[in-house]
């Protein structure tokens, strides 16, 4: 091989090496993400597809060999099911009261924790306890609080003279759902408190100093500085918490099991009871699919409204 051939092949090899390096840099991010994607497909999307497919069949575990395709019959049965509509209404109440209550309580707590006072780090650490405790522990703890015989709540209200006799909070259909909503509000407000507190600390103090010099009141500072400064955090937090609250039924299941009667039934709990207690996986899957579609509509409407508000 001549010297001229060597001079020709040198740049070609360098160019080929550069091409391989660029290809490796392009492939590397996908290779790094592929394990997470595979796991997500295996534990999230595949069960979702399996549930959707099962909802089109009659499948009761008492008859494991009977897997009959019935189309949308389970969905038609759901729309004619009175318990479905009761559960749907309770789900709307559950979300519509719990989320605003948690946001309001979390906002007030975050504003207080953002002030200068002694032992502030300790207070910030303690406020996370309700969020850190397991749901089963919280449910059992509040069952004891609501107990009509030795519960703290009845004893406190009796001492204040607000009630004349002990109230069976969880055994009364008129108070059971409200009692559970109060429990979940107490459990979930630290999430908003921590998120909003992080948003408050990202707002420069110079904004408030300039507003004070201009004569802005505390309310005006809150409205025109604080709220816009934490709007992004609020949008994300409300969206995440709405999904979590809508899907949670562990607290309800431990505290009342859905009772008395159907007084505390929600759609996730009803689907769970049908699938895991009655072993009707076909109908339970149909209820889960309907609830997922409803939740997707709520999320899309929320994102659309908040997107317009941000613009």
C-alpha positions in Angstrom: 0.0 0.0 0.0 1.4 3.4 -1.0 1.7 6.5 1.2 -1.1 8.0 -0.8 -3.4 5.1 0.1 -2.5 5.5 3.8 -3.4 9.2 3.6 -6.7 8.4 2.1 -7.8 5.7 4.6 -6.8 7.8 7.6 -9.6 10.4 7.4 -12.0 7.6 6.5 -11.2 5.7 9.7 -11.5 8.9 11.7 -14.8 9.7 10.2 -16.1 6.2 10.8 -14.9 6.4 14.5 -16.7 9.7 14.9 -19.9 8.3 13.4 -19.8 5.3 15.8 -19.2 7.8 18.7 -22.2 9.9 17.7 -24.4 6.8 17.3 -23.3 5.6 20.8 -24.2 9.0 22.3 -27.6 8.8 20.7 -28.3 5.2 21.8 -27.0 5.6 25.3 -30.0 7.6 26.8 -32.4 5.0 25.4 -30.3 2.2 26.7 -30.3 3.8 30.2 -34.0 4.4 30.2 -35.0 1.0 28.8 -35.0 -0.9 32.1 -37.4 1.6 33.6 -39.6 1.5 30.5 -39.7 -2.3 30.5 -40.6 -2.4 34.2 -43.3 0.3 33.7 -44.8 -1.7 30.8 -44.7 -4.9 32.8 -46.3 -3.6 36.0 -48.5 -0.8 34.7 -49.5 -1.0 31.1 -49.8 -4.7 30.7 -52.2 -5.0 33.8 -54.2 -2.1 32.3 -54.6 -3.9 29.0 -55.4 -7.2 30.8 -58.1 -5.4 32.9 -59.6 -3.8 29.8 -59.7 -7.2 28.1 -61.2 -9.0 31.2 -63.9 -6.3 31.4 -65.3 -7.7 28.1 -65.7 -11.1 29.6 -67.8 -12.9 32.2 -65.2 -14.2 34.5 -66.2 -15.3 38.0 -63.5 -17.2 40.0 -66.1 -19.7 41.2 -66.1 -20.9 37.6 -62.4 -20.5 36.6 -62.9 -22.4 33.3 -65.7 -20.2 32.1 -64.2 -17.2 30.4 -67.0 -16.1 28.1 -66.7 -13.0 25.8 -69.8 -10.8 26.4 -68.7 -7.5 24.9 -70.0 -4.4 26.7 -72.5 -6.3 28.8 -70.6 -5.6 32.0 -70.7 -1.9 31.3 -74.4 -2.0 30.6 -74.9 -3.8 33.9 -72.9 -1.1 35.7 -75.1 1.7 34.3 -78.2 -0.1 35.5 -76.6 -0.8 38.9 -77.9 1.4 41.7 -74.8 0.8 43.8 -72.6 2.0 40.9 -74.4 5.4 40.9 -74.3 5.6 44.7 -70.5 4.9 44.6 -70.0 7.4 41.8 -71.8 10.1 43.8 -69.7 9.3 46.9 -66.6 9.5 44.8 -67.5 13.0 43.6 -68.1 14.1 47.1 -65.0 12.4 48.3 -62.8 14.2 45.8 -64.7 17.5 45.8 -64.4 18.0 49.6 -61.2 16.3 50.5 -58.9 18.1 47.9 -60.0 21.7 48.6 -59.9 21.0 52.4 -56.4 19.6 52.1 -55.3 22.6 49.9 -56.7 25.2 52.3 -55.3 23.5 55.4 -51.9 22.9 53.7 -51.7 26.6 52.5 -52.4 28.0 56.0 -49.9 25.6 57.5 -47.2 26.5 54.9 -47.8 30.2 55.5 -47.3 29.7 59.3 -44.2 27.5 58.8 -42.7 30.1 56.5 -42.7 32.7 59.4 -39.8 33.2 61.8 -40.5 31.6 65.2 -38.6 29.5 67.8 -38.4 25.7 67.1 -39.4 26.2 63.5 -37.3 23.3 62.2 -39.0 21.0 64.8 -42.4 22.1 63.7 -41.6 21.5 60.1 -40.4 18.0 60.9 -43.5 17.2 63.1 -46.0 18.4 60.5 -45.0 15.6 58.1 -46.0 12.8 60.6 -49.6 12.3 59.3 -48.3 12.0 55.7 -45.5 9.6 56.8 -47.8 7.2 58.8 -49.1 4.1 57.0 -52.8 4.4 55.9 -53.8 1.3 58.0 -52.3 2.9 61.1 -54.1 6.2 60.5 -57.4 4.3 59.8 -57.2 2.3 63.1 -56.2 5.4 65.0 -59.2 7.4 63.8 -61.5 4.4 64.4 -60.5 4.6 68.1 -61.0 8.4 68.0 -64.5 8.0 66.6 -65.5 5.1 68.9 -68.8 5.8 70.6 -67.8 4.1 73.9 -64.3 5.3 74.6 -63.4 7.6 71.7 -61.7 10.9 72.3 -63.9 12.9 70.0 -67.2 12.0 71.8 -65.6 12.6 75.2 -64.3 16.0 74.1 -67.7 17.1 72.6 -69.6 15.8 75.7 -67.4 17.8 78.0 -68.0 20.9 75.9 -71.7 20.3 76.0 -72.0 20.2 72.2 -73.7 16.8 72.2 -75.9 15.2 74.8 -74.9 11.6 74.1 -72.1 9.7 72.3 -72.5 9.7 68.5 -71.6 6.5 66.5 -69.8 8.4 63.8 -68.8 5.5 61.7 -72.0 3.5 62.3 -74.4 6.3 61.3 -75.0 6.6 57.5 -75.3 10.4 57.8 -71.9 10.9 59.4 -69.7 8.0 58.2 -68.6 9.5 54.9 -67.9 12.9 56.5 -65.9 11.2 59.3 -63.7 9.5 56.7 -63.3 12.7 54.7 -62.0 14.4 57.9 -59.6 11.5 58.4 -58.1 11.7 54.9 -57.9 15.5 55.1 -55.8 15.2 58.2 -53.6 12.6 56.5 -53.1 14.5 53.3 -52.7 18.1 54.2 -48.9 17.8 55.1 -48.3 17.0 51.4 -49.7 20.3 50.4 -48.0 22.1 53.3 -44.5 20.8 52.2 -45.0 21.5 48.5 -46.4 25.0 49.1 -43.7 25.8 51.6 -41.1 24.9 49.0 -42.8 27.2 46.6 -42.9 30.0 49.1 -39.2 29.8 49.8 -38.5 30.1 46.1 -40.1 33.6 46.0 -37.5 36.3 46.5 -38.0 38.4 49.6 -37.1 41.5 47.6 -40.6 41.3 46.0 -42.3 41.7 49.4 -39.9 44.5 50.5 -40.7 46.4 47.3 -44.4 45.9 47.7 -44.2 47.1 51.3 -42.4 50.2 50.2 -45.2 50.8 47.7 -47.8 50.6 50.4 -49.2 47.2 49.5 -51.3 45.5 52.2 -50.7 42.0 53.5 -53.7 40.7 51.4 -52.4 42.5 48.3 -49.0 40.9 48.7 -50.6 37.5 49.1 -52.8 38.0 46.1 -50.3 39.5 43.7 -47.0 37.9 44.9 -47.6 34.8 46.9 -50.4 33.2 44.8 -48.6 33.7 41.4 -45.4 32.5 42.9 -46.9 29.2 44.1 -49.3 28.7 41.2 -47.1 26.1 39.4 -46.7 24.1 42.7 -50.4 24.2 43.3 -51.3 23.0 39.9 -49.0 20.0 40.1 -49.8 19.2 43.7 -53.6 19.3 43.2 -53.3 17.1 40.1 -51.2 14.5 41.8 -53.3 14.5 45.0 -56.5 14.3 43.1 -55.3 11.1 41.4 -54.1 9.6 44.7 -57.3 10.5 46.7 -59.5 9.2 43.9 -57.7 5.9 43.8 -57.4 5.4 47.6 -59.8 3.2 49.4 -57.6 1.6 52.0 -58.6 4.1 54.7 -62.3 3.5 53.9 -61.9 -0.3 53.8 -60.2 -0.4 57.2 -62.5 2.1 58.9 -66.0 1.0 57.6 -65.5 -1.6 54.8 -67.9 0.6 52.8 -70.7 0.6 55.4 -73.0 1.1 57.0 -74.8 -0.3 54.0 -73.4 1.6 51.0 -72.9 4.9 52.9 -69.1 5.0 52.3 -68.8 3.1 49.0 -66.6 4.7 46.3 -66.0 3.4 42.8 -62.5 2.0 43.6 -63.8 0.3 46.7 -66.8 -1.1 44.8 -64.5 -2.5 42.1 -62.3 -4.0 44.7 -65.2 -5.6 46.6 -66.6 -7.1 43.4 -63.3 -8.4 42.2 -61.7 -9.5 45.4 -64.6 -10.3 47.7 -67.3 -11.5 45.3 -64.6 -12.9 42.9 -66.4 -11.3 39.9 -63.3 -10.2 38.1 -65.2 -9.4 34.9 -67.6 -6.9 36.4 -65.0 -5.6 38.8 -62.7 -4.9 35.8 -65.5 -3.1 34.0 -66.0 -0.9 37.1 -62.2 -0.2 37.2 -62.2 0.8 33.5 -65.2 3.1 33.9 -63.5 4.8 36.9 -60.2 5.2 35.0 -62.0 6.8 32.1 -63.9 9.2 34.5 -60.6 10.1 36.2 -58.9 10.7 32.8 -61.8 13.1 31.9 -61.3 15.0 35.2 -57.6 15.2 34.7 -57.9 16.5 31.1 -60.5 19.1 32.1 -58.3 20.2 35.0 -55.2 20.5 32.8 -57.1 22.4 30.2 -58.5 24.9 32.7 -55.2 25.4 34.5 -53.4 25.7 31.2 -55.7 28.6 30.2 -55.3 30.2 33.6 -51.5 30.1 33.5 -51.6 31.6 30.0 
